[in-house]
Structure formats: structure tokens, C-alpha cells
Amino acid sequence: MIIAVDFDGTLHDAEYPNIGEPVKDAVEMMRRIHDDGHTIIIWSRRAGRYYDDMVEWLDGIGIPFDYINEHDRTVLNTYGVDTRKVYADIYIDDHNIGGIPSWKSIYKKIQELN
């Protein structure tokens, strides 16, 4: 599956433009999701130096990802168009109605859907 994951407030606990500490279990669950063969798209409004800070932070703590704000190549090949909205099978975002569940709950749900 293709999984789009918001950055601010979802993977770390600070508000934009700051970067805080990883949200509990986020690093481990993101690694498991990627190890399970899913494509991870980091989905963020960050640009310029804030984008660079995000990439450095993700790499520094070992959160894997395949793309940032880009479509998976299979989607581009299938539909032949690069829309502004990133396509994913699942979107993980702290602005979901009801907030964001724990990362262990997120991982369990992804396993159920796969």
C-alpha cells in the first residue's frame, strides 16, 4: 500500500516550524511499515530550509520514506498525470477528526487492511 504520513504533529511533537521529539512509537512503527513493503510518502507543507530541516531530522533518527510530497511512480504511470494532491491508500495525519490514534494502533490497522 501507499501510505502518506503528515510530518508536523504526527511524527514529532512540536508545532511548525519547530521540530520536536518523535511521537511515542512513531520511529519503530514507521520502520515496521516500511519493512513490511509499504511505500511511505511524507506529506508536508514544509519548503526551503524548513524542508531541509525535516529531511535532516528524518534521516537523523532513521525514519524511512520513499518520497516527500511526490507521487509513487506506479501512480504516475497508471494515471499519466501529476496532480497536486498526493495519492495514497492511507493518510495518517494529526488533523483527522478525532485526532491521531497511537502509532501501535495505526500499525495494527495497516496490518488489518493489507
N, CA and C atoms as a LAMMPS dump frame, in Angstrom:
ITEM: TIMESTEP
0
ITEM: NUMBER OF ATOMS
342
ITEM: BOX BOUNDS ff ff ff
-5.0000000000000000e+02 5.0000000000000000e+02
-5.0000000000000000e+02 5.0000000000000000e+02
-5.0000000000000000e+02 5.0000000000000000e+02
ITEM: ATOMS id mol type element x y z
1 1 1 N 0.831 -1.185 0
2 1 2 C 0 0 0
3 1 3 C 0.878 1.253 0
4 2 1 N 0.28 2.331 -0.449
5 2 2 C 0.94 3.629 -0.401
6 2 3 C 0.37 4.376 0.804
7 3 1 N 1.257 4.836 1.67
8 3 2 C 0.84 5.473 2.912
9 3 3 C 1.453 6.865 2.99
10 4 1 N 0.581 7.885 3.049
11 4 2 C 1.03 9.267 3.186
12 4 3 C 0.989 9.633 4.666
13 5 1 N 2.103 10.158 5.166
14 5 2 C 2.225 10.471 6.592
15 5 3 C 2.571 11.949 6.747
16 6 1 N 1.716 12.665 7.459
17 6 2 C 1.988 14.063 7.779
18 6 3 C 3.218 14.134 8.68
19 7 1 N 3.924 15.257 8.647
20 7 2 C 5.133 15.405 9.452
21 7 3 C 4.855 16.087 10.792
22 8 1 N 4.45 17.346 10.741
23 8 2 C 4.286 18.135 11.964
24 8 3 C 3.105 17.641 12.793
25 9 1 N 3.383 17.317 14.053
26 9 2 C 2.336 16.855 14.961
27 9 3 C 1.985 15.389 14.812
28 10 1 N 2.501 14.747 13.778
29 10 2 C 2.218 13.338 13.535
30 10 3 C 3.455 12.483 13.813
31 11 1 N 4.598 12.925 13.325
32 11 2 C 5.846 12.214 13.58
33 11 3 C 6.651 12.83 14.718
34 12 1 N 6.433 14.1 14.994
35 12 2 C 7.117 14.76 16.114
36 12 3 C 6.116 15.634 16.865
37 13 1 N 6.493 16.062 18.061
38 13 2 C 5.532 16.686 18.978
39 13 3 C 5.55 18.213 19.039
40 14 1 N 6.209 18.877 18.11
41 14 2 C 6.237 20.341 18.134
42 14 3 C 5.358 20.904 17.016
43 15 1 N 5.12 22.204 17.085
44 15 2 C 4.336 22.865 16.055
45 15 3 C 5.249 23.536 15.042
46 16 1 N 4.827 23.527 13.801
47 16 2 C 5.555 24.171 12.713
48 16 3 C 5.883 25.607 13.098
49 17 1 N 7.083 26.087 12.847
50 17 2 C 8.165 25.487 12.063
51 17 3 C 9.173 24.701 12.896
52 18 1 N 8.916 24.565 14.196
53 18 2 C 9.844 23.828 15.061
54 18 3 C 9.738 22.332 14.811
55 19 1 N 10.781 21.622 15.182
56 19 2 C 10.78 20.158 15.147
57 19 3 C 11.12 19.69 16.547
58 20 1 N 10.241 18.858 17.11
59 20 2 C 10.418 18.404 18.479
60 20 3 C 10.929 16.986 18.564
61 21 1 N 10.472 16.31 19.572
62 21 2 C 10.841 14.91 19.807
63 21 3 C 9.898 13.995 19.037
64 22 1 N 10.371 12.807 18.655
65 22 2 C 9.488 11.863 17.962
66 22 3 C 8.267 11.522 18.823
67 23 1 N 7.116 11.414 18.191
68 23 2 C 5.911 10.948 18.872
69 23 3 C 6.157 9.504 19.296
70 24 1 N 5.625 9.146 20.457
71 24 2 C 5.841 7.801 21.004
72 24 3 C 5.548 6.72 19.966
73 25 1 N 6.489 5.836 19.785
74 25 2 C 6.426 4.669 18.896
75 25 3 C 6.447 5.005 17.405
76 26 1 N 6.52 6.281 17.035
77 26 2 C 6.485 6.65 15.612
78 26 3 C 7.662 6.065 14.842
79 27 1 N 8.857 6.169 15.386
80 27 2 C 10.047 5.698 14.665
81 27 3 C 9.96 4.19 14.436
82 28 1 N 9.68 3.443 15.487
83 28 2 C 9.604 1.982 15.37
84 28 3 C 8.502 1.546 14.406
85 29 1 N 7.324 2.152 14.505
86 29 2 C 6.205 1.746 13.658
87 29 3 C 6.437 2.148 12.2
88 30 1 N 7.054 3.307 11.97
89 30 2 C 7.373 3.701 10.594
90 30 3 C 8.376 2.727 9.984
91 31 1 N 9.337 2.28 10.766
92 31 2 C 10.304 1.288 10.272
93 31 3 C 9.596 -0.024 9.935
94 32 1 N 8.685 -0.449 10.801
95 32 2 C 7.946 -1.694 10.539
96 32 3 C 7.095 -1.579 9.281
97 33 1 N 6.409 -0.438 9.151
98 33 2 C 5.564 -0.218 7.969
99 33 3 C 6.409 -0.331 6.705
100 34 1 N 7.559 0.315 6.711
101 34 2 C 8.443 0.279 5.54
102 34 3 C 9.008 -1.124 5.335
103 35 1 N 9.434 -1.782 6.411
104 35 2 C 9.969 -3.15 6.307
105 35 3 C 8.922 -4.129 5.786
106 36 1 N 7.639 -3.834 6.042
107 36 2 C 6.554 -4.682 5.543
108 36 3 C 6.316 -4.494 4.049
109 37 1 N 7.043 -3.563 3.436
110 37 2 C 6.965 -3.387 1.995
111 37 3 C 6.071 -2.251 1.517
112 38 1 N 5.549 -1.464 2.434
113 38 2 C 4.687 -0.353 2.041
114 38 3 C 5.522 0.838 1.569
115 39 1 N 4.957 1.617 0.674
116 39 2 C 5.577 2.849 0.201
117 39 3 C 5.157 3.978 1.13
118 40 1 N 6.12 4.743 1.616
119 40 2 C 5.827 5.849 2.534
120 40 3 C 6.109 7.175 1.84
121 41 1 N 5.088 8.018 1.832
122 41 2 C 5.22 9.383 1.332
123 41 3 C 5.087 10.325 2.514
124 42 1 N 6.102 11.122 2.775
125 42 2 C 5.989 12.155 3.794
126 42 3 C 5.215 13.292 3.145
127 43 1 N 4.189 13.732 3.852
128 43 2 C 3.209 14.663 3.315
129 43 3 C 3.287 15.911 4.177
130 44 1 N 3.895 16.976 3.638
131 44 2 C 4.189 18.134 4.465
132 44 3 C 4.099 19.433 3.683
133 45 1 N 3.82 20.508 4.411
134 45 2 C 3.803 21.837 3.794
135 45 3 C 5.173 22.493 3.824
136 46 1 N 6.151 21.842 4.4
137 46 2 C 7.484 22.437 4.556
138 46 3 C 8.165 22.66 3.218
139 47 1 N 8.876 23.802 3.131
140 47 2 C 9.628 24.157 1.924
141 47 3 C 10.902 24.877 2.355
142 48 1 N 11.843 24.998 1.42
143 48 2 C 13.075 25.728 1.682
144 48 3 C 13.869 25.124 2.827
145 49 1 N 14.364 25.988 3.718
146 49 2 C 15.189 25.487 4.825
147 49 3 C 14.384 24.604 5.779
148 50 1 N 13.074 24.842 5.882
149 50 2 C 12.235 24.011 6.75
150 50 3 C 12.11 22.59 6.195
151 51 1 N 12.081 22.483 4.869
152 51 2 C 12.088 21.177 4.209
153 51 3 C 13.417 20.471 4.491
154 52 1 N 14.519 21.211 4.324
155 52 2 C 15.834 20.639 4.575
156 52 3 C 15.978 20.173 6.023
157 53 1 N 15.457 20.971 6.963
158 53 2 C 15.485 20.583 8.383
159 53 3 C 14.712 19.294 8.609
160 54 1 N 13.56 19.156 7.938
161 54 2 C 12.734 17.959 8.074
162 54 3 C 13.485 16.729 7.57
163 55 1 N 14.072 16.825 6.392
164 55 2 C 14.802 15.691 5.817
165 55 3 C 15.968 15.297 6.715
166 56 1 N 16.689 16.273 7.209
167 56 2 C 17.815 16.003 8.117
168 56 3 C 17.331 15.297 9.382
169 57 1 N 16.202 15.735 9.93
170 57 2 C 15.64 15.132 11.14
171 57 3 C 15.212 13.69 10.863
172 58 1 N 14.48 13.475 9.771
173 58 2 C 14.022 12.12 9.416
174 58 3 C 15.215 11.173 9.239
175 59 1 N 16.206 11.617 8.486
176 59 2 C 17.395 10.795 8.268
177 59 3 C 18.154 10.562 9.577
178 60 1 N 18.237 11.598 10.407
179 60 2 C 18.994 11.517 11.648
180 60 3 C 18.441 10.53 12.652
181 61 1 N 17.115 10.368 12.674
182 61 2 C 16.536 9.416 13.63
183 61 3 C 16.133 8.103 12.969
184 62 1 N 16.361 8.011 11.665
185 62 2 C 16.139 6.748 10.975
186 62 3 C 14.706 6.433 10.605
187 63 1 N 13.908 7.459 10.319
188 63 2 C 12.558 7.199 9.813
189 63 3 C 12.662 7.044 8.296
190 64 1 N 12.283 5.872 7.784
191 64 2 C 12.394 5.643 6.35
192 64 3 C 11.247 6.296 5.574
193 65 1 N 11.522 6.679 4.355
194 65 2 C 10.491 7.2 3.466
195 65 3 C 10.954 6.986 2.033
196 66 1 N 9.977 6.975 1.13
197 66 2 C 10.275 6.787 -0.286
198 66 3 C 10.169 8.087 -1.074
199 67 1 N 9.243 8.928 -0.668
200 67 2 C 9.018 10.196 -1.354
201 67 3 C 8.627 11.251 -0.328
202 68 1 N 8.783 12.5 -0.731
203 68 2 C 8.255 13.619 0.045
204 68 3 C 7.423 14.465 -0.912
205 69 1 N 6.137 14.562 -0.635
206 69 2 C 5.208 15.358 -1.445
207 69 3 C 5.253 15.004 -2.927
208 70 1 N 5.533 13.755 -3.229
209 70 2 C 5.57 13.272 -4.608
210 70 3 C 4.753 11.991 -4.697
211 71 1 N 4.232 11.756 -5.882
212 71 2 C 3.504 10.516 -6.133
213 71 3 C 4.464 9.344 -6.257
214 72 1 N 3.983 8.184 -5.863
215 72 2 C 4.67 6.94 -6.176
216 72 3 C 4.694 6.812 -7.699
217 73 1 N 5.788 6.323 -8.238
218 73 2 C 5.934 6.242 -9.696
219 73 3 C 4.863 5.374 -10.35
220 74 1 N 4.38 4.346 -9.66
221 74 2 C 3.341 3.497 -10.247
222 74 3 C 2.053 4.28 -10.469
223 75 1 N 1.758 5.228 -9.581
224 75 2 C 0.556 6.059 -9.738
225 75 3 C 0.702 6.948 -10.965
226 76 1 N 1.879 7.547 -11.124
227 76 2 C 2.113 8.389 -12.306
228 76 3 C 2.002 7.581 -13.589
229 77 1 N 2.556 6.373 -13.577
230 77 2 C 2.486 5.522 -14.77
231 77 3 C 1.063 5.084 -15.069
232 78 1 N 0.282 4.823 -14.037
233 78 2 C -1.088 4.356 -14.221
234 78 3 C -2.001 5.457 -14.745
235 79 1 N -1.914 6.644 -14.151
236 79 2 C -2.854 7.709 -14.482
237 79 3 C -2.291 8.756 -15.43
238 80 1 N -0.974 8.799 -15.588
239 80 2 C -0.368 9.686 -16.556
240 80 3 C -0.465 11.165 -16.246
241 81 1 N -0.78 11.497 -15.006
242 81 2 C -0.903 12.9 -14.64
243 81 3 C -0.342 13.098 -13.231
244 82 1 N 0.288 14.236 -13.018
245 82 2 C 0.888 14.545 -11.722
246 82 3 C 0.074 15.651 -11.057
247 83 1 N -0.934 15.251 -10.311
248 83 2 C -1.802 16.225 -9.645
249 83 3 C -1.129 16.773 -8.396
250 84 1 N -1.626 17.882 -7.887
251 84 2 C -1.059 18.475 -6.677
252 84 3 C -1.364 17.625 -5.448
253 85 1 N -2.499 16.963 -5.419
254 85 2 C -2.852 16.12 -4.28
255 85 3 C -2.143 14.778 -4.421
256 86 1 N -1.356 14.435 -3.421
257 86 2 C -0.631 13.174 -3.429
258 86 3 C -1.611 12.028 -3.194
259 87 1 N -1.57 11.027 -4.076
260 87 2 C -2.428 9.854 -3.915
261 87 3 C -1.801 8.891 -2.913
262 88 1 N -2.648 8.345 -2.041
263 88 2 C -2.235 7.289 -1.122
264 88 3 C -3.438 6.409 -0.82
265 89 1 N -3.157 5.193 -0.38
266 89 2 C -4.229 4.303 0.075
267 89 3 C -4.67 4.684 1.48
268 90 1 N -3.723 5.201 2.271
269 90 2 C -3.983 5.602 3.655
270 90 3 C -3.279 6.935 3.902
271 91 1 N -3.961 7.83 4.624
272 91 2 C -3.369 9.102 5.04
273 91 3 C -3.329 9.119 6.565
274 92 1 N -2.165 9.409 7.123
275 92 2 C -2.003 9.479 8.571
276 92 3 C -1.69 10.927 8.918
277 93 1 N -2.574 11.556 9.701
278 93 2 C -2.452 12.984 9.97
279 93 3 C -3.051 13.296 11.333
280 94 1 N -2.382 14.157 12.09
281 94 2 C -2.89 14.527 13.408
282 94 3 C -4.147 15.38 13.33
283 95 1 N -4.517 15.849 12.151
284 95 2 C -5.732 16.655 11.997
285 95 3 C -6.939 15.82 11.578
286 96 1 N -6.85 14.513 11.71
287 96 2 C -8.018 13.667 11.471
288 96 3 C -9.118 14.045 12.446
289 97 1 N -10.345 13.847 12.058
290 97 2 C -11.438 14.048 13.009
291 97 3 C -11.232 13.057 14.14
292 98 1 N -11.194 13.563 15.349
293 98 2 C -10.944 12.7 16.496
294 98 3 C -9.472 12.59 16.843
295 99 1 N -8.605 13.267 16.08
296 99 2 C -7.178 13.232 16.381
297 99 3 C -6.495 12.012 15.81
298 100 1 N -5.291 11.794 16.284
299 100 2 C -4.499 10.677 15.775
300 100 3 C -4.415 9.583 16.838
301 101 1 N -4.667 8.333 16.438
302 101 2 C -4.519 7.239 17.399
303 101 3 C -3.042 6.986 17.694
304 102 1 N -2.759 6.078 18.589
305 102 2 C -1.367 5.735 18.883
306 102 3 C -0.734 5.096 17.652
307 103 1 N 0.582 5.183 17.567
308 103 2 C 1.275 4.578 16.432
309 103 3 C 1.144 3.063 16.426
310 104 1 N 1.033 2.44 17.583
311 104 2 C 0.811 0.983 17.616
312 104 3 C -0.558 0.636 17.045
313 105 1 N -1.568 1.466 17.328
314 105 2 C -2.902 1.26 16.755
315 105 3 C -2.899 1.471 15.249
316 106 1 N -2.14 2.471 14.806
317 106 2 C -2.024 2.732 13.373
318 106 3 C -1.413 1.526 12.67
319 107 1 N -0.332 1.011 13.231
320 107 2 C 0.336 -0.149 12.624
321 107 3 C -0.618 -1.351 12.562
322 108 1 N -1.334 -1.593 13.641
323 108 2 C -2.272 -2.723 13.678
324 108 3 C -3.335 -2.567 12.592
325 109 1 N -3.863 -1.361 12.415
326 109 2 C -4.898 -1.123 11.4
327 109 3 C -4.339 -1.345 9.995
328 110 1 N -3.109 -0.911 9.747
329 110 2 C -2.486 -1.127 8.441
330 110 3 C -2.342 -2.627 8.168
331 111 1 N -1.957 -3.385 9.171
332 111 2 C -1.841 -4.842 9.011
333 111 3 C -3.202 -5.447 8.673
334 112 1 N -4.263 -4.968 9.315
335 112 2 C -5.61 -5.474 9.054
336 112 3 C -6.061 -5.172 7.624
337 113 1 N -5.695 -3.993 7.122
338 113 2 C -6.12 -3.569 5.795
339 113 3 C -5.308 -4.199 4.677
340 114 1 N -4.129 -4.677 4.998
341 114 2 C -3.237 -5.198 3.971
342 114 3 C -3.632 -6.557 3.5
